[in-house]
Amino acid sequence: MKRYNSKEMRQYYEEWQASGLSKSSYCREKDIVKTTFYYWVKKFQSAPLTNKPEKQGFKPLIFEEQILQGQPVMRVNLNSGASLDFYNLPDVDFVKSLCN
Protein backbone atom coordinates (compact mmCIF):
# COMPACT_ATOMS: atom_id res chain seq x y z
CA MET A 1 0.00 0.00 0.00
CA LYS A 2 1.38 3.38 -1.00
CA ARG A 3 1.85 6.06 1.64
CA TYR A 4 0.91 9.66 0.84
CA ASN A 5 2.14 12.83 2.50
CA SER A 6 -0.13 15.79 3.30
CA LYS A 7 0.90 17.69 0.19
CA GLU A 8 0.04 14.75 -2.08
CA MET A 9 -3.30 14.20 -0.34
CA ARG A 10 -4.22 17.87 -0.77
CA GLN A 11 -3.13 17.80 -4.40
CA TYR A 12 -5.30 14.75 -5.20
CA TYR A 13 -8.23 16.28 -3.32
CA GLU A 14 -8.02 19.58 -5.22
CA GLU A 15 -7.52 17.77 -8.53
CA TRP A 16 -10.62 15.65 -7.86
CA GLN A 17 -12.70 18.76 -7.10
CA ALA A 18 -11.68 20.35 -10.41
CA SER A 19 -12.19 17.10 -12.38
CA GLY A 20 -15.97 16.87 -12.08
CA LEU A 21 -15.66 13.10 -11.60
CA SER A 22 -17.35 11.13 -8.86
CA LYS A 23 -15.10 10.00 -6.03
CA SER A 24 -15.28 6.39 -7.20
CA SER A 25 -14.39 7.25 -10.80
CA TYR A 26 -11.52 9.46 -9.71
CA CYS A 27 -10.11 6.72 -7.45
CA ARG A 28 -10.34 4.19 -10.25
CA GLU A 29 -8.60 6.58 -12.66
CA LYS A 30 -5.78 7.42 -10.22
CA ASP A 31 -5.53 3.94 -8.69
CA ILE A 32 -6.24 5.21 -5.17
CA VAL A 33 -7.94 3.04 -2.55
CA LYS A 34 -11.52 4.37 -2.24
CA THR A 35 -11.69 4.30 1.56
CA THR A 36 -8.42 6.21 1.78
CA PHE A 37 -9.66 8.87 -0.60
CA TYR A 38 -13.00 9.18 1.20
CA TYR A 39 -11.04 9.80 4.40
CA TRP A 40 -9.07 12.60 2.71
CA VAL A 41 -12.26 14.20 1.40
CA LYS A 42 -13.82 14.16 4.84
CA LYS A 43 -10.64 15.53 6.38
CA PHE A 44 -10.26 18.42 3.93
CA GLN A 45 -13.94 19.34 3.83
CA SER A 46 -14.08 19.67 7.61
CA ALA A 47 -10.77 21.56 7.86
CA PRO A 48 -10.98 25.29 8.59
CA LEU A 49 -10.39 27.56 5.60
CA THR A 50 -7.55 29.46 7.22
CA ASN A 51 -4.28 28.14 8.55
CA LYS A 52 -4.49 30.32 11.65
CA PRO A 53 -4.41 28.31 14.86
CA GLU A 54 -7.47 28.73 17.02
CA LYS A 55 -6.91 30.71 20.17
CA GLN A 56 -7.49 28.72 23.28
CA GLY A 57 -8.16 29.77 26.82
CA PHE A 58 -10.62 32.08 28.46
CA LYS A 59 -12.53 34.77 26.67
CA PRO A 60 -12.72 38.12 28.41
CA LEU A 61 -15.81 38.89 30.46
CA ILE A 62 -17.31 42.22 29.51
CA PHE A 63 -19.57 43.77 32.10
CA GLU A 64 -22.18 46.28 31.15
CA GLU A 65 -23.90 48.20 33.86
CA GLN A 66 -27.42 46.93 33.96
CA ILE A 67 -29.83 48.04 36.58
CA LEU A 68 -33.03 46.11 36.13
CA GLN A 69 -35.07 45.47 39.19
CA GLY A 70 -35.29 41.78 39.99
CA GLN A 71 -33.07 40.63 37.12
CA PRO A 72 -29.47 39.48 37.56
CA VAL A 73 -26.66 41.45 35.90
CA MET A 74 -24.66 38.26 35.41
CA ARG A 75 -25.32 34.52 35.38
CA VAL A 76 -22.62 31.83 35.56
CA ASN A 77 -23.70 28.39 34.36
CA LEU A 78 -21.72 25.55 35.91
CA ASN A 79 -21.02 22.17 34.30
CA SER A 80 -23.11 20.51 37.01
CA GLY A 81 -26.19 22.30 35.68
CA ALA A 82 -26.37 24.75 38.56
CA SER A 83 -26.13 28.47 37.91
CA LEU A 84 -25.06 31.47 39.95
CA ASP A 85 -26.95 34.74 39.56
CA PHE A 86 -25.37 38.06 40.51
CA TYR A 87 -27.61 41.06 41.09
CA ASN A 88 -24.66 43.43 41.51
CA LEU A 89 -21.35 43.32 39.71
CA PRO A 90 -19.10 40.96 41.69
CA ASP A 91 -15.54 41.70 42.72
CA VAL A 92 -13.03 40.71 40.03
CA ASP A 93 -10.98 38.63 42.50
CA PHE A 94 -14.11 36.69 43.44
CA VAL A 95 -14.81 35.88 39.79
CA LYS A 96 -11.18 34.76 39.36
CA SER A 97 -11.53 32.46 42.37
CA LEU A 98 -14.52 30.77 40.68
CA CYS A 99 -12.34 29.92 37.69
CA ASN A 100 -9.73 28.01 39.74
Secondary structure, 3 states (H helix, E strand, C coil): CCCCCHHHHHHHHHHHHHHCCCHHHHHHHHCCCHHHHHHHHHHHHHCCCCCCCCCCCCCCCCCCCCCCCCCCCEEEECCCCCEEEECCCCCHHHHHHHHC
